[in-house]
């Protein structure tokens, strides 16, 4: 089953894309109201799933006297595109190779040279691989920003909803963070049911705490900061999660 990226994962990706070097797990944890251990565990999962592939340093080669950054748009036969893209990375000076879903100009190669002679040598080596260079140009500058859809809309209040999924019929699964002031906090699941804090149609199916995934039992104590996965047999109403927030 494919890994489902929820709102916590999205916020992690947003903050790391924004400034991975100066963003700590504690910073992200505080923002989404979970523990740093949970954030570390999520980062590990994102890496294992191939979603978070690494952290790349943004170098301004233009500021180094004489150096120039070039972009080559090339065409590769579709069956050979991936192999050729990886082969270009073995050429001295090539720093990125990007595959495009296109018939022509489907491979974009970025290279750095100490002068135009080095760029010319790189171009010859690219051609020798069997790639057709359609266009080439100097990269003047590049600008980056994280994907805004993964970022914050405003300061979260009450229970922090981290994921939502509709199932067949009227059933739903929601995932959210238990707030400090939640009525259900520091109570066992059994106590929550007895006190009517958990409706009969609701079932706690997962708890993530300090980076560990727990199997819920009646005796399990729900703690502030827990990421709760809740199954409901019927559609959840707007105020259904009040007991998990400040309601």
Secondary structure, 3 states (H helix, E strand, C coil): CCCCCCHHHHHHHHHHHHHCCCCCHHHHHHHHCCCHHHHHHHHHHHHHCCCCCCCCCCCCHHHCCCCEEEEEEEECCHHHHHHHHHHHCCCCCEEEEEECCCCCCCEEEEEEECCHHHHHHHHHHHHHCCCEEEEEEECCCCCCCCCHHHCCCCCCCCCEEEEEEECCCCCEEEEEECCCCCCCCCEEHHHHHHCCCCCCCEEEEEEEECCEEECCCCCCEECCCCEEEEEECCCCCCCCCHHHCCC
